[in-house]
Amino acid sequence: MVAYCRGPYCVMASTAVAQLREAGITAVRLEGGLPEWRAAGRPVAGGVG
């Protein structure tokens, strides 16, 4: 599982990673954020919602 925020200073992704790990789920925080991921030309799949 990858958690991300809108930017590098958002703490919500770090909190989500901690909670996921406590639940036994392997999780990491995406450094930067989704805009940087997309700008680098990396793939993005549709999500829930």
mmCIF file of the N, C-alpha and C atoms, coordinates in Angstrom:
data_MODEL
# 
_entry.id   MODEL 
# 
loop_
_atom_site.group_PDB 
_atom_site.id 
_atom_site.type_symbol 
_atom_site.label_atom_id 
_atom_site.label_alt_id 
_atom_site.label_comp_id 
_atom_site.label_asym_id 
_atom_site.label_entity_id 
_atom_site.label_seq_id 
_atom_site.pdbx_PDB_ins_code 
_atom_site.Cartn_x 
_atom_site.Cartn_y 
_atom_site.Cartn_z 
_atom_site.occupancy 
_atom_site.B_iso_or_equiv 
_atom_site.pdbx_formal_charge 
_atom_site.auth_seq_id 
_atom_site.auth_comp_id 
_atom_site.auth_asym_id 
_atom_site.auth_atom_id 
_atom_site.pdbx_PDB_model_num 
ATOM 1   N N  . MET A 1 1  ? 0.859   -1.151 0.000   1.00 0.00 ? 1  MET A N  1 
ATOM 2   C CA . MET A 1 1  ? 0.000   0.000  0.000   1.00 0.00 ? 1  MET A CA 1 
ATOM 3   C C  . MET A 1 1  ? 0.915   1.226  0.000   1.00 0.00 ? 1  MET A C  1 
ATOM 4   N N  . VAL A 1 2  ? 0.557   2.207  -0.793  1.00 0.00 ? 2  VAL A N  1 
ATOM 5   C CA . VAL A 1 2  ? 1.308   3.461  -0.844  1.00 0.00 ? 2  VAL A CA 1 
ATOM 6   C C  . VAL A 1 2  ? 0.380   4.584  -0.411  1.00 0.00 ? 2  VAL A C  1 
ATOM 7   N N  . ALA A 1 3  ? 0.831   5.376  0.556   1.00 0.00 ? 3  ALA A N  1 
ATOM 8   C CA . ALA A 1 3  ? 0.059   6.536  1.008   1.00 0.00 ? 3  ALA A CA 1 
ATOM 9   C C  . ALA A 1 3  ? 0.746   7.795  0.494   1.00 0.00 ? 3  ALA A C  1 
ATOM 10  N N  . TYR A 1 4  ? -0.051  8.770  0.095   1.00 0.00 ? 4  TYR A N  1 
ATOM 11  C CA . TYR A 1 4  ? 0.540   10.013 -0.394  1.00 0.00 ? 4  TYR A CA 1 
ATOM 12  C C  . TYR A 1 4  ? -0.310  11.202 0.027   1.00 0.00 ? 4  TYR A C  1 
ATOM 13  N N  . CYS A 1 5  ? 0.312   12.359 0.001   1.00 0.00 ? 5  CYS A N  1 
ATOM 14  C CA . CYS A 1 5  ? -0.370  13.623 0.285   1.00 0.00 ? 5  CYS A CA 1 
ATOM 15  C C  . CYS A 1 5  ? -0.161  14.550 -0.900  1.00 0.00 ? 5  CYS A C  1 
ATOM 16  N N  . ARG A 1 6  ? -0.591  15.761 -0.742  1.00 0.00 ? 6  ARG A N  1 
ATOM 17  C CA . ARG A 1 6  ? -0.438  16.732 -1.812  1.00 0.00 ? 6  ARG A CA 1 
ATOM 18  C C  . ARG A 1 6  ? 0.968   17.301 -1.887  1.00 0.00 ? 6  ARG A C  1 
ATOM 19  N N  . GLY A 1 7  ? 1.758   17.115 -0.860  1.00 0.00 ? 7  GLY A N  1 
ATOM 20  C CA . GLY A 1 7  ? 3.114   17.643 -0.876  1.00 0.00 ? 7  GLY A CA 1 
ATOM 21  C C  . GLY A 1 7  ? 3.967   17.005 0.199   1.00 0.00 ? 7  GLY A C  1 
ATOM 22  N N  . PRO A 1 8  ? 5.256   17.329 0.221   1.00 0.00 ? 8  PRO A N  1 
ATOM 23  C CA . PRO A 1 8  ? 6.187   16.672 1.129   1.00 0.00 ? 8  PRO A CA 1 
ATOM 24  C C  . PRO A 1 8  ? 5.999   17.019 2.606   1.00 0.00 ? 8  PRO A C  1 
ATOM 25  N N  . TYR A 1 9  ? 5.257   18.067 2.921   1.00 0.00 ? 9  TYR A N  1 
ATOM 26  C CA . TYR A 1 9  ? 5.114   18.474 4.323   1.00 0.00 ? 9  TYR A CA 1 
ATOM 27  C C  . TYR A 1 9  ? 3.800   18.028 4.954   1.00 0.00 ? 9  TYR A C  1 
ATOM 28  N N  . CYS A 1 10 ? 2.999   17.296 4.219   1.00 0.00 ? 10 CYS A N  1 
ATOM 29  C CA . CYS A 1 10 ? 1.731   16.784 4.734   1.00 0.00 ? 10 CYS A CA 1 
ATOM 30  C C  . CYS A 1 10 ? 2.002   15.620 5.682   1.00 0.00 ? 10 CYS A C  1 
ATOM 31  N N  . VAL A 1 11 ? 1.404   15.639 6.849   1.00 0.00 ? 11 VAL A N  1 
ATOM 32  C CA . VAL A 1 11 ? 1.625   14.573 7.828   1.00 0.00 ? 11 VAL A CA 1 
ATOM 33  C C  . VAL A 1 11 ? 0.579   13.463 7.741   1.00 0.00 ? 11 VAL A C  1 
ATOM 34  N N  . MET A 1 12 ? -0.456  13.673 6.980   1.00 0.00 ? 12 MET A N  1 
ATOM 35  C CA . MET A 1 12 ? -1.533  12.688 6.920   1.00 0.00 ? 12 MET A CA 1 
ATOM 36  C C  . MET A 1 12 ? -1.068  11.359 6.338   1.00 0.00 ? 12 MET A C  1 
ATOM 37  N N  . ALA A 1 13 ? -0.202  11.384 5.340   1.00 0.00 ? 13 ALA A N  1 
ATOM 38  C CA . ALA A 1 13 ? 0.284   10.142 4.746   1.00 0.00 ? 13 ALA A CA 1 
ATOM 39  C C  . ALA A 1 13 ? 1.114   9.356  5.754   1.00 0.00 ? 13 ALA A C  1 
ATOM 40  N N  . SER A 1 14 ? 1.930   10.046 6.524   1.00 0.00 ? 14 SER A N  1 
ATOM 41  C CA . SER A 1 14 ? 2.746   9.366  7.534   1.00 0.00 ? 14 SER A CA 1 
ATOM 42  C C  . SER A 1 14 ? 1.865   8.706  8.584   1.00 0.00 ? 14 SER A C  1 
ATOM 43  N N  . THR A 1 15 ? 0.810   9.386  8.982   1.00 0.00 ? 15 THR A N  1 
ATOM 44  C CA . THR A 1 15 ? -0.136  8.832  9.952   1.00 0.00 ? 15 THR A CA 1 
ATOM 45  C C  . THR A 1 15 ? -0.825  7.601  9.366   1.00 0.00 ? 15 THR A C  1 
ATOM 46  N N  . ALA A 1 16 ? -1.222  7.694  8.104   1.00 0.00 ? 16 ALA A N  1 
ATOM 47  C CA . ALA A 1 16 ? -1.880  6.560  7.448   1.00 0.00 ? 16 ALA A CA 1 
ATOM 48  C C  . ALA A 1 16 ? -0.951  5.356  7.382   1.00 0.00 ? 16 ALA A C  1 
ATOM 49  N N  . VAL A 1 17 ? 0.311   5.582  7.045   1.00 0.00 ? 17 VAL A N  1 
ATOM 50  C CA . VAL A 1 17 ? 1.284   4.488  6.973   1.00 0.00 ? 17 VAL A CA 1 
ATOM 51  C C  . VAL A 1 17 ? 1.431   3.822  8.337   1.00 0.00 ? 17 VAL A C  1 
ATOM 52  N N  . ALA A 1 18 ? 1.526   4.615  9.388   1.00 0.00 ? 18 ALA A N  1 
ATOM 53  C CA . ALA A 1 18 ? 1.661   4.057  10.738  1.00 0.00 ? 18 ALA A CA 1 
ATOM 54  C C  . ALA A 1 18 ? 0.452   3.195  11.094  1.00 0.00 ? 18 ALA A C  1 
ATOM 55  N N  . GLN A 1 19 ? -0.746  3.673  10.779  1.00 0.00 ? 19 GLN A N  1 
ATOM 56  C CA . GLN A 1 19 ? -1.957  2.920  11.093  1.00 0.00 ? 19 GLN A CA 1 
ATOM 57  C C  . GLN A 1 19 ? -2.049  1.644  10.265  1.00 0.00 ? 19 GLN A C  1 
ATOM 58  N N  . LEU A 1 20 ? -1.678  1.710  9.002   1.00 0.00 ? 20 LEU A N  1 
ATOM 59  C CA . LEU A 1 20 ? -1.696  0.517  8.153   1.00 0.00 ? 20 LEU A CA 1 
ATOM 60  C C  . LEU A 1 20 ? -0.704  -0.520 8.658   1.00 0.00 ? 20 LEU A C  1 
ATOM 61  N N  . ARG A 1 21 ? 0.481   -0.070 9.028   1.00 0.00 ? 21 ARG A N  1 
ATOM 62  C CA . ARG A 1 21 ? 1.491   -1.000 9.540   1.00 0.00 ? 21 ARG A CA 1 
ATOM 63  C C  . ARG A 1 21 ? 1.037   -1.641 10.848  1.00 0.00 ? 21 ARG A C  1 
ATOM 64  N N  . GLU A 1 22 ? 0.384   -0.867 11.712  1.00 0.00 ? 22 GLU A N  1 
ATOM 65  C CA . GLU A 1 22 ? -0.143  -1.418 12.966  1.00 0.00 ? 22 GLU A CA 1 
ATOM 66  C C  . GLU A 1 22 ? -1.180  -2.505 12.685  1.00 0.00 ? 22 GLU A C  1 
ATOM 67  N N  . ALA A 1 23 ? -1.878  -2.387 11.576  1.00 0.00 ? 23 ALA A N  1 
ATOM 68  C CA . ALA A 1 23 ? -2.891  -3.367 11.188  1.00 0.00 ? 23 ALA A CA 1 
ATOM 69  C C  . ALA A 1 23 ? -2.280  -4.547 10.436  1.00 0.00 ? 23 ALA A C  1 
ATOM 70  N N  . GLY A 1 24 ? -0.952  -4.553 10.305  1.00 0.00 ? 24 GLY A N  1 
ATOM 71  C CA . GLY A 1 24 ? -0.281  -5.653 9.646   1.00 0.00 ? 24 GLY A CA 1 
ATOM 72  C C  . GLY A 1 24 ? -0.175  -5.541 8.136   1.00 0.00 ? 24 GLY A C  1 
ATOM 73  N N  . ILE A 1 25 ? -0.430  -4.347 7.614   1.00 0.00 ? 25 ILE A N  1 
ATOM 74  C CA . ILE A 1 25 ? -0.376  -4.117 6.170   1.00 0.00 ? 25 ILE A CA 1 
ATOM 75  C C  . ILE A 1 25 ? 0.953   -3.457 5.819   1.00 0.00 ? 25 ILE A C  1 
ATOM 76  N N  . THR A 1 26 ? 1.629   -3.976 4.818   1.00 0.00 ? 26 THR A N  1 
ATOM 77  C CA . THR A 1 26 ? 2.872   -3.378 4.358   1.00 0.00 ? 26 THR A CA 1 
ATOM 78  C C  . THR A 1 26 ? 2.535   -2.058 3.665   1.00 0.00 ? 26 THR A C  1 
ATOM 79  N N  . ALA A 1 27 ? 3.114   -0.968 4.150   1.00 0.00 ? 27 ALA A N  1 
ATOM 80  C CA . ALA A 1 27 ? 2.798   0.347  3.603   1.00 0.00 ? 27 ALA A CA 1 
ATOM 81  C C  . ALA A 1 27 ? 4.032   1.232  3.603   1.00 0.00 ? 27 ALA A C  1 
ATOM 82  N N  . VAL A 1 28 ? 4.090   2.118  2.611   1.00 0.00 ? 28 VAL A N  1 
ATOM 83  C CA . VAL A 1 28 ? 5.158   3.110  2.512   1.00 0.00 ? 28 VAL A CA 1 
ATOM 84  C C  . VAL A 1 28 ? 4.558   4.457  2.143   1.00 0.00 ? 28 VAL A C  1 
ATOM 85  N N  . ARG A 1 29 ? 5.282   5.514  2.445   1.00 0.00 ? 29 ARG A N  1 
ATOM 86  C CA . ARG A 1 29 ? 4.851   6.864  2.100   1.00 0.00 ? 29 ARG A CA 1 
ATOM 87  C C  . ARG A 1 29 ? 5.530   7.282  0.806   1.00 0.00 ? 29 ARG A C  1 
ATOM 88  N N  . LEU A 1 30 ? 4.758   7.772  -0.127  1.00 0.00 ? 30 LEU A N  1 
ATOM 89  C CA . LEU A 1 30 ? 5.293   8.282  -1.377  1.00 0.00 ? 30 LEU A CA 1 
ATOM 90  C C  . LEU A 1 30 ? 5.909   9.638  -1.112  1.00 0.00 ? 30 LEU A C  1 
ATOM 91  N N  . GLU A 1 31 ? 7.199   9.756  -1.345  1.00 0.00 ? 31 GLU A N  1 
ATOM 92  C CA . GLU A 1 31 ? 7.864   11.042 -1.165  1.00 0.00 ? 31 GLU A CA 1 
ATOM 93  C C  . GLU A 1 31 ? 7.417   11.994 -2.263  1.00 0.00 ? 31 GLU A C  1 
ATOM 94  N N  . GLY A 1 32 ? 7.202   13.231 -1.920  1.00 0.00 ? 32 GLY A N  1 
ATOM 95  C CA . GLY A 1 32 ? 6.786   14.231 -2.894  1.00 0.00 ? 32 GLY A CA 1 
ATOM 96  C C  . GLY A 1 32 ? 5.285   14.333 -2.948  1.00 0.00 ? 32 GLY A C  1 
ATOM 97  N N  . GLY A 1 33 ? 4.657   13.509 -3.712  1.00 0.00 ? 33 GLY A N  1 
ATOM 98  C CA . GLY A 1 33 ? 3.212   13.532 -3.847  1.00 0.00 ? 33 GLY A CA 1 
ATOM 99  C C  . GLY A 1 33 ? 2.796   13.084 -5.234  1.00 0.00 ? 33 GLY A C  1 
ATOM 100 N N  . LEU A 1 34 ? 1.514   12.994 -5.445  1.00 0.00 ? 34 LEU A N  1 
ATOM 101 C CA . LEU A 1 34 ? 0.990   12.529 -6.722  1.00 0.00 ? 34 LEU A CA 1 
ATOM 102 C C  . LEU A 1 34 ? 1.352   13.460 -7.884  1.00 0.00 ? 34 LEU A C  1 
ATOM 103 N N  . PRO A 1 35 ? 1.316   14.780 -7.710  1.00 0.00 ? 35 PRO A N  1 
ATOM 104 C CA . PRO A 1 35 ? 1.700   15.643 -8.841  1.00 0.00 ? 35 PRO A CA 1 
ATOM 105 C C  . PRO A 1 35 ? 3.135   15.369 -9.324  1.00 0.00 ? 35 PRO A C  1 
ATOM 106 N N  . GLU A 1 36 ? 4.038   15.142 -8.379  1.00 0.00 ? 36 GLU A N  1 
ATOM 107 C CA . GLU A 1 36 ? 5.421   14.863 -8.754  1.00 0.00 ? 36 GLU A CA 1 
ATOM 108 C C  . GLU A 1 36 ? 5.535   13.503 -9.444  1.00 0.00 ? 36 GLU A C  1 
ATOM 109 N N  . TRP A 1 37 ? 4.751   12.523 -8.958  1.00 0.00 ? 37 TRP A N  1 
ATOM 110 C CA . TRP A 1 37 ? 4.719   11.193 -9.558  1.00 0.00 ? 37 TRP A CA 1 
ATOM 111 C C  . TRP A 1 37 ? 4.281   11.297 -11.020 1.00 0.00 ? 37 TRP A C  1 
ATOM 112 N N  . ARG A 1 38 ? 3.180   12.018 -11.239 1.00 0.00 ? 38 ARG A N  1 
ATOM 113 C CA . ARG A 1 38 ? 2.670   12.181 -12.601 1.00 0.00 ? 38 ARG A CA 1 
ATOM 114 C C  . ARG A 1 38 ? 3.647   12.959 -13.472 1.00 0.00 ? 38 ARG A C  1 
ATOM 115 N N  . ALA A 1 39 ? 4.240   14.019 -12.932 1.00 0.00 ? 39 ALA A N  1 
ATOM 116 C CA . ALA A 1 39 ? 5.192   14.842 -13.691 1.00 0.00 ? 39 ALA A CA 1 
ATOM 117 C C  . ALA A 1 39 ? 6.395   14.023 -14.148 1.00 0.00 ? 39 ALA A C  1 
ATOM 118 N N  . ALA A 1 40 ? 6.735   12.994 -13.380 1.00 0.00 ? 40 ALA A N  1 
ATOM 119 C CA . ALA A 1 40 ? 7.848   12.124 -13.746 1.00 0.00 ? 40 ALA A CA 1 
ATOM 120 C C  . ALA A 1 40 ? 7.448   11.094 -14.813 1.00 0.00 ? 40 ALA A C  1 
ATOM 121 N N  . GLY A 1 41 ? 6.164   11.120 -15.219 1.00 0.00 ? 41 GLY A N  1 
ATOM 122 C CA . GLY A 1 41 ? 5.682   10.217 -16.254 1.00 0.00 ? 41 GLY A CA 1 
ATOM 123 C C  . GLY A 1 41 ? 5.380   8.817  -15.763 1.00 0.00 ? 41 GLY A C  1 
ATOM 124 N N  . ARG A 1 42 ? 5.222   8.669  -14.454 1.00 0.00 ? 42 ARG A N  1 
ATOM 125 C CA . ARG A 1 42 ? 4.922   7.347  -13.890 1.00 0.00 ? 42 ARG A CA 1 
ATOM 126 C C  . ARG A 1 42 ? 3.433   7.041  -14.055 1.00 0.00 ? 42 ARG A C  1 
ATOM 127 N N  . PRO A 1 43 ? 3.085   5.754  -14.111 1.00 0.00 ? 43 PRO A N  1 
ATOM 128 C CA . PRO A 1 43 ? 1.676   5.382  -14.335 1.00 0.00 ? 43 PRO A CA 1 
ATOM 129 C C  . PRO A 1 43 ? 0.791   5.649  -13.127 1.00 0.00 ? 43 PRO A C  1 
ATOM 130 N N  . VAL A 1 44 ? -0.459  5.967  -13.411 1.00 0.00 ? 44 VAL A N  1 
ATOM 131 C CA . VAL A 1 44 ? -1.466  6.185  -12.362 1.00 0.00 ? 44 VAL A CA 1 
ATOM 132 C C  . VAL A 1 44 ? -2.711  5.414  -12.764 1.00 0.00 ? 44 VAL A C  1 
ATOM 133 N N  . ALA A 1 45 ? -3.190  4.579  -11.854 1.00 0.00 ? 45 ALA A N  1 
ATOM 134 C CA . ALA A 1 45 ? -4.398  3.800  -12.098 1.00 0.00 ? 45 ALA A CA 1 
ATOM 135 C C  . ALA A 1 45 ? -5.564  4.456  -11.363 1.00 0.00 ? 45 ALA A C  1 
ATOM 136 N N  . GLY A 1 46 ? -6.758  4.254  -11.850 1.00 0.00 ? 46 GLY A N  1 
ATOM 137 C CA . GLY A 1 46 ? -7.944  4.787  -11.205 1.00 0.00 ? 46 GLY A CA 1 
ATOM 138 C C  . GLY A 1 46 ? -8.151  4.166  -9.841  1.00 0.00 ? 46 GLY A C  1 
ATOM 139 N N  . GLY A 1 47 ? -8.748  4.919  -8.945  1.00 0.00 ? 47 GLY A N  1 
ATOM 140 C CA . GLY A 1 47 ? -8.980  4.425  -7.595  1.00 0.00 ? 47 GLY A CA 1 
ATOM 141 C C  . GLY A 1 47 ? -10.447 4.232  -7.299  1.00 0.00 ? 47 GLY A C  1 
ATOM 142 N N  . VAL A 1 48 ? -10.730 4.037  -6.060  1.00 0.00 ? 48 VAL A N  1 
ATOM 143 C CA . VAL A 1 48 ? -12.094 3.845  -5.588  1.00 0.00 ? 48 VAL A CA 1 
ATOM 144 C C  . VAL A 1 48 ? -12.755 5.213  -5.469  1.00 0.00 ? 48 VAL A C  1 
ATOM 145 N N  . GLY A 1 49 ? -13.992 5.311  -5.876  1.00 0.00 ? 49 GLY A N  1 
ATOM 146 C CA . GLY A 1 49 ? -14.722 6.547  -5.652  1.00 0.00 ? 49 GLY A CA 1 
ATOM 147 C C  . GLY A 1 49 ? -15.088 7.300  -6.828  1.00 0.00 ? 49 GLY A C  1 
# 
